[in-house]
Amino acid sequence: MSTINSTINKQLTPVSFTEVKLDDVFWAPRIETNRLNTIPAEYKMCEDTGRVAAFDLKWKQGDPNPPHIFWDSDIGKWIEAASYSLATHPDPALDALIDTVIAKIAAAQQPDGYLNTHYTQVEPHARWSNLRDCHELYCAGHLIEAAVAHYQATGKSSLLNILRRYADTIDQTFGVEEGKKRGYCGHEEIELSLVKLYHATGEQRYLNLAKYFIDERGCQPYYYDQEAHARGDDPAKFWALNYSYMQAHTPVREQREVTGHAVRAMYLYCAMADLANETGDLELLSACESLWEDLCLKRMYLTGGIGPSASNEGFTTHYDLPDLTAYAETCAAVGLVFWNHRLLQFEGNGKYADVMEKALYNGTISGVSLDGQRFFYENPLASTGKHHRKGWFDCACCPPNIARMIASVGEYMYSQGDEDAWVHLYAQGQARLTVGGKKLTVQQQTRYPWDGTVDFKITPEQAFAFGLHLRIPGWCQRFELCVNGTPVDSASLSVNGYVKINRVWQAGDSIKLVLDMPVQFVVAHPNVQQMAGRVAVQRGPVIYCLEGVDHIQAPLDDIVARADVPASDQFTHEFQPDLLGGVVVLRGKGMLSPKLNWDNSLYQFIPHLSQQQTPVPLTLVPYYAWDNRAPGEMRVWIRTL
């Protein structure tokens, strides 16, 4: 296990997405689609399904379509996504629509500050009676995140004031003081939102409350047992059998293996990283590091998806990574991005940026169609042709989650500090940074992720010395670096997956970074038994797949790749601007397995097998873009000889 320093030395601060302007071939079109298609479509679905009207408090006992326990969270995430969009693309109509929704939320708030459409109308006498299974604090957390985002985007405090009142009510309800409940939410989220509220308001009690929820989780006697008895239930009959499902089986500082529901885990780990940063808690940071190694080295899909099991929407055992039945919820991959981005800020270790990039380019954006209006909840790595995106879900957490991530994707690209600047991700555009109180602009010109050449122009307001860290992705085996046209021996400059260039930077300084981007085969750890005898194909950060629409001559599992020859010698790459929104397509040759007669036979002896293989042309497209053409099979992991 890698070690954590004896003191927390957080060097990095993320550069806000509002300071990053993208005009690249990859993210800029997605941000525009998100703004024009996804955010309006999601609002319409919230309206059509009753989520917006729930805040009118007109539902009565016996009426159809009662407000669900998690509906408020969908509205919260929609407001957050819409607010992020407003911050970079002012839109008076959207601004007014958000204000209309905020007015409904204000009217729904109870005199004591409580705010939950389900419990106010459907179960008015059951507040805080089932934190284990229900989502009061979870919904509060997403509304708080929405309030902070709206305040930062618009400067308006309308929603922030509402949620401050609710946060005060929660603070008066929970804690270790006499008369308070010593509970915590079954679905984590409130913890990280309170840290954001603390930053937005400067109010220390919100940070203290977040710390309480983290500290109390998993302590014995279990609060969930006590509340179950109080409402007349037998805690031994909990369907998930134990509290590892919601990471409450043991205090969080003692947790070393990821367990249970994947999204809940990611939100908890985000909060642990936040608290470690705010309070200097080494135990929390050490736990995060151990949990990261357990997850990313033994449980993560090649695409950055996490959580293989549908039964618990989460984790099972080490190396259990089936492809066809992979759950890999979109929300979980989004949460993985959030968590790794937080861990990246401590010491600028490129391993966190590698995971963040993997999920961003693969397992998150696979969750939304190219037109921005259909969504995956689950993201398997193989399909028989029956898995398709949908316009909405009864449990609609994923659509607004992907929307808020895309709207703020610029947040993940740069960091700044007292003496250094970091470039984590590559995308054409420019960013405004502040290093040691001095301002500078970093411009990138690139066609990344389709091309590995990145040209930088560094423009400080005045010449000054600082270190510039450029990330070398883990998938890149060779690269070249020039500063002002002069090659740089970068081997001596590499630290934690970055090259650091120290100099006095002046306006007009330029950098050329060329990342070698060959087509590569990927194999899984031998303990991943489901992927034995198979390879995947990757170029740059992008994972590729076969789709049935390109291979009508045979089922995809009959196609065999030659792994004894380097992928770079077998595949060519070509950018096709009119295919799937503009993608690099890989083309090569594989083979078809021999056709055997299996009538009335389950097994055959090896001598009966024909050794003749039929060549077949192969076309591979980016995994994130599958199921955007004709319905059909899909496969990431390809059989080998």
N, C-alpha and C positions, 0 to 999 in steps of 0.2 A: 504494500500500500504506500502511495506517496504521502508525504508528511505535510502538515500545516505548520507555518512558521509559529514561533512561540508568542508572537504578538501579531495582531491583525494590522496589516499595512495596506489599506485600500488606496491604491494609487490612481484609479481611474474613475471618471464620472462620465456617464453616457452623454453624448451630444443629442439634444432634443431633435426629434424628427422635424420640428418646425424650422430648424436651422439647416436642414438637408433638402436640397431640391434635386429631384431625379428626372432625367430626360433620357433614360436608357431604353434598350430594346426589350427588357424583361419586366422590371417592376413598374415603370411608369404606365404602361398600358393596363396593368392589373389594378393599379391605384385608380385609374380612370374608370375602368369597368366596375370596380367596387363602388365608386362614387355615383356613377350614373345608373347602374343596374342593381347591384346587390343591396345597397342600403335602402333604396326605394322599395324593392321587392320584399325585403324583410319587414319593413314597416307595414306594407299592405297585408302581409300574412299575420302580423301581430294584431292588426285591426280586424281582419276577417275572422280570426279565431277567438276574439273577445279579450285578448290580453290588454289592449288599450282601454277598452270600455270597462274593464274590471275596476279601474281607478275611479269610475263614477259612483261606485258603491250602490248600484241599483239592483244587484242580484239578491234574490230572496229565496228562502228555503222552499224547495219544490221546483224552482226554475231549472231549466236545462243548463248544461255547460257551466258548472260551478268553477270559479277561479281556482286554479291548481296551486299546489304548494310552491311550485318553482316558477310560476308565470312572471313574477316581478323581476326575476333575474334576467329574463329575456329582454324586457323593456330596458333594464339597466345597461345591458351590453349593447343594445341598439343605440341608446343615447350616447354611450361611450364612442362607438364607431362613428356615429354621425358627427360628434363633436371633434374627433380627430380629423375628419374630412373637412369640417369648417375651418379648422386651424390652418390648413394649407390651401383650401379652395373655398373662399368666401361664397356663400350662397344664401341670399336673403330668404328665399322660400323655405329652405331647410332650417335655417335659423328660426323662422317663425313657427315651423312645425314642431321643433323641439320645445319652444316656449309653450305651445299649446299642450303638449304632453306634460310638461313641468307643472302647468296650472292644474291639471287633473291630479297629479301626484300631491300637490300642495293641499288640494281640497280633500284628498283621501286621508291625510295625516290626522291622527286622533289627538284630542286635547293634551294627552300626556306625552305626545311625541311619537307614539308607536305608529308603525307604517308597514302594513302587510295586507294585501287585498284578500288573501285566502282566510286568514284567521280573523280579520275584521268582520267578514261576511259569512263564511261557511262554518267556522268553529270559534265563535267569539269568546267562549269560556275556556278555550284550551291553549291559550298563549303559553309558550315556553314549556309545554308539558311533554314534548317528545323531540328533544334536540337530536337524538340518535338517528331517527328515520326521516324527520321533516327538515325543512330548509329555511326557517325564519332568519337565522344569522347569515346563511349563504345568500339569500335574497338581499338582505341588508348590505352585505359586502359589495355585491354588484351595483347596487344603487349608489353606494358611496363612491366606488370607482367612477361611475358615470358622473356624479356630482363634481368630483375633482377634475375630470377631463373637460367637462362643460365650463367650469370656472377658468381653467387654464386656457381654453380655446377662445372664449368669448369675453372674459373679464366679468361676466355676470355672476352674482352670488345667489341667485334665486334658488337653484337646486342645492347648492352647497349649504345654504342656511337650513333648508328642510332636513338634509341628512345629518347636519350637525346636531339638530334637535333629536333625531332618532339615535344617533351615536351616544348622546348624553343619556337618553333613556336606557340604552343597553348598558352603559357604564354604571348607571344606578341599579341595574338588575343583577349584574354578574360581577363576581370577585370573591376574595377571601374574607372580606369584612362581614361582621355579623349581620344577618338579615338578607344577605345576597345569596344568589344561587351560584354554586361552584360548578357550573356546567360549561360546555363548549360544543360547537356545532359538529354534527355528524359529517357534514360536507364542508370541508375547510374552504375559506375564501374571506371571511370577515377579518382574519388576521392580517393579511397583506393589504387589504383595503384601509385598515386603520393606520397603517404606516404611511400610506399615501395621504390620508386625511391629516395626519400629523404634519407632513411636509407642507400641505396646502395652507394650514391654519397656524402652525407653530404651537399648537395646544398639546402640552406634554401628556395630559391624561389619556389622549388617544393612543399614544405610543405605549403608555403603561398598560392600557387595556389589551392591546395586541400582545404584549409580553405576558400578561396574565393568561390569555387563551393558549399561548404556546406552553407556558410553564405547567399549566394544570392538566393538559392533555395526557392521558395514559396513566395518571396517578391513581393509586388505590386508596380507599375503596372506589370502584368505578362509579362515576356519576350516572352512567347509563343504567346500571343495575338499580340505583336508588330511584331514578325517575320512572323506571318500568314498574317497580313495586308501587310507587305513588299513584300511578294511573291504573293499577290493578292487573298488570301484565306480568308474565313470568319471563325474566331476562334469559333464562336457559332456553327459551323457545325462539330466540333471535335467529332469523332465517340464515344469516351469514355465519352463525355458529360462534364467532368470536370477534373481538374488536380490532383485529388486524385489518379487517375490511376497510375501516376508516382511520387506520394508523393510530389507534388509541389503545393498543394492547400493552404499551409500555411507554414511559416518558420519552419524549422525542430525542433527548440528548443521548439516550441509550440505544436508539434504533440504528442498525447497521445494514439491514436488508430491506429492500422495498417490498411492500406488501399491499394487498387489497386493491381497491378502486384506483385506477391510474390517474384520473383527473384530480381526485381528492389529494392524492400523494403529491402531485406537482404543485398544487396551490399551497399545500403545507410546506413543502421544501422551499418554495419562493419566500414564504413568510419567515422561515428559519434563516434564510440568507439575509433577508432584510433586517431581522433583529440582530443577527451577528454583526452586521455593518453598523447599525445604530448604537449598539450597546457594547461592542467589543467582546462578544461572548464567544470565546474560543471553542467551547464545547459544542455549540450549535454549528459552528463552521466545520469542525472536525466531523460531526455527524453528517453534514451535507457532503463532505468529501467521500466518506465511506459509502453513503447511499448512492452517490454518483458512480463510483466504481462498480458497485453491485449492479446498478441499472445499465450503464452504458457499456460495460465490458462483458455482461452475461445475459442481458434481457432485452436489448434494443434491436429492433428490426433494421435492416440495411437502409431503409427509407427514412429512419428517424421516427417511425411509429413505435408505440409502446403499449403494452397490455394485450397479451394474446387471447385472453379468455372472454367470451361473451357472458358467461355465468356470473362473473363478478365485475365485468367491465374493467378487468385489470390483470394483475400479475398472477403467475402460477409458480413454476420452479425455474431454476437456472437452465438456460439454453433451450427452453421450450418455446420455439418460434415457428409454429406451423404457418404455411403461406396461405392456403386456400381458406382456412377457418380463422385467419388472423382478425382480431377485433380492431386493434390499432385505432382507437377513436380519434377523430380529428381534434377534439378538445384536448386530448392528452398530448398530442404532438405540439399543439400550440402552447400548452403548459410547459412542455420540455424546452421550447424556445425561451419562454419567460425565465425559467429557472437557470438555464445555462448563461443567459445574458447577465443575470445577477451575479453568478459565480465568476464570470469573466472579469467583472470590475474590481475584484480584490487584487489580483497580481498580474492580470493580463496574460493568463495561460491559454495558449492556442487550442488546447484540447477542448475547452468549453466552446470556443468559436467554431471548431470543427463540427461538434454536435449540433450547435445552433444552425449552422449553414446546411447541414445534412437535412434537418427537419424543415427548414425554410424552403428549400428547393424541391422537396420530395413529399414527405409525409403530411405536411400541413396543406399546401395548395392543391394536393390531390383531392382535398375535401370540398372543392368548389369547381363547378364547370367553367369552361372558358368564357361563357356568356354571363357568368356571375349569378345565375338564377336557380341552379340546382346543386344539391349538396350530398356528400357522403357523410354518414355518421361513422360507419366502419370503413377501414381502408385495407382490404386484404391485398396480398401480393400475388394472388392468382384468382382467376374467376372462370367458371364454366360458361359464363355468358348470361347469368341471371342476376348479377349484382349491378345496380344502376343508381345514379344520383336521383334525389327527389327534391321537390320544391319546398318541402317543409316536413317537420316531424312533430308528433305529439310532445315529445321531449326535445325541444328545439334549441338546445344549448350550443350546438356546433355552428349553425349559420352565423349568428352574430359574433361568435368567438373568432371565426376566420375573418369576418369583416373588420373587427377592431384591430386584428393583427396586421392585415394588409394596409389599412389606413395609416398605421403608424410604423411601417416597416423601416423607414429611414432611421428610427431610433436605434437599430441594431448595428449600424454600420461604422460609427466612429465613437471614440472616447477621448477625453482630454484630462490633463492633470496639471500639476504645478510646474513640471519641467518637461513633459512629454505629450505627444499626441499619438493616437493609435488608429489605424485603419483595419477594421475587422473583416469587412465585406467589400466586394468590388462591384460598382455599378456606376454608369456614366451619370455625371451631374456634378454639383458642387456643394460644399458644406462650409459653414462658418464656425470656427472653433475659437476657444480662448485658452491659451496656455500661459500660466503664470501671470495672468492679468493682461496679456497682450493678445490681440486679435489677429487671425489669419484666415485665409480662404484656401481650401484644398479642392482642386478640380480634377475630376477623373474623366478620361476619354477611353472607352472600352466597349466591346460587344460581349462582355462576360454575361452569362456563363458559357456562351457559345464559342468564345475565343479567349485565350489566356493572356493576351497582351493588354497591359494597362498603362496609359500615359498620364502622368500627374503634372500639374502645374501648381506650385506652392507660392502663395502671395501673402506675405505678412504685411500688416500696415506699416511696420518699420522693421528693419533687419534686427534679428535677435537669435540667440542660440537656444535650441531645444532638440530633443530627441524625437524622431519620427519612426514609429514602429509599423512595419508593413507585414501583414500576416502571410505566411507561407502555408497553404492548406495541407492537411495531412495526406491528401490524395496525390499531392504534387511531389514527384521524385527529383526533378531538375528544374532550375529556374535561372534566369539572368537578370542582373540589376545594373542599371546605369544611372548616374547622377550628372546632370548637365552634359550628357554625351560621353562621360568617362565611365568605363566598366568598374564595378566595385567588387572587391573580394568579400563576398557576403558571408563566407563560412565563419569568420571570426566575429561576425555581428549578430549571429542567430542566437536568440534567447526565447525559450518557451514557445517555439513555433512562430516567432516573428523575427524579422531582421530590423535592427535598430540603427538608424542613420543619425549620428550626432554631427551638427555643423551649425554655423551661423547662416540661417536661411534668409534669402533676400528675394524681393519681388522678381519674378521671371525664372526662378530656379525650377528645373524640370527633373522628373524621374521617369525612367522606363522600366517596368517590371514585366518580364515575360515568363509566365508560368507554363511549363510543358504540360500539354493536355492530351495525351494519347488515349485511345480507347483501351480499357483495361478489364480483364476478367477479375471477378471477386469470388472467393470461396468462403464458406462459413467455417467456424470452429468445428472440429470433429465431434464435439459434444452436441451440436445442433443436428440431431439424427435425421430430422425431416428434410434437411438439405444435403445429405450425403450424396455424392455423385452428381451434383449440380453446380453450375456457375451462374453468376449474375454479371451484367455488363454495365460499366460505369465510364463516363467521360466527364472530366472535371467534377463538379459537385453533383451532376445529374445522373440519377439511376434510370436505366432503360428497361423496356419490357417488349415482349412480343404481343401483338394483338391479332385476333382471328381474322379481322377484316383485311389484313395484309397477307394472310397465309391460309387461303381457302382450300388448298390442296390436301391438308391433313390436320388432325387435331394437334394443338400445340405441344402436347406431351409426347407426340411421336417425333418431334424435332430434336435433333441431337447436335450439340456444339462440339467442336474440336478444341478441347482445352489444352492439348499438347502443343499447340501453335499459339504464340502470343496474339492477343486480340488485336493489337495494333497492326499486325501483319494480315489479318483476316478482314477487317472492317474498314470501310471508307466512311467519311462523314461529309455531310452536305447540308447547308442551311437552305430550308425551303420556306420562303416567306408566306406562302399561301396555304400552308398546312398547319393546322392546330394552333393558329395564332402566330406562326413563325417559330419553327424549331429546327434544331440540327437533327437530322435523321441519320442513323447508322445503317449501312448496307454491307452484307457479306454473304457467305455461303455456309450452310449447315448440311445435315444429312437427315434423311427420314429413316426411322427404324424399319426393319424388314416386316412385311405383312405376314403374320403367321395364322394358321388355322386353329382357333381356340375352341371350336365346337366341342361341347361335352368335355372340356378339359380346363382345369384350374392351374396346372403346372405342366412344364415340358422339360425334357432332358436337354442339357446343353448341346450334345451332338446334333440335335434336331434343328438348331438355330442356323439360319442362313447368315453368312458373313457379308453378303452383298448389301451395300448402303447406296441409297439413291440421293444424289445431290439436290439441294433445295435452296433457292435464294431466300435470304433473311432480310427483313426490314425491322429495325427496332426504333421505337419512339420513346420520348421521356415518359416515365411512369406517371408523373403528375397529370399528364394530358390524356390518359386512357379513358375510354367510355365517353368520348366526345364525338365519335363518328357512329358508324353502324354498330348495333349491339353485337357482342361476340365474346369469345374467350380472351383471357389475358394471362400472361405469365411473366414474372420477373426471373425466377430461378429456372434455368434451362438444363435439361439432362445432358450429360457428357457420355462419351464412349465407355 
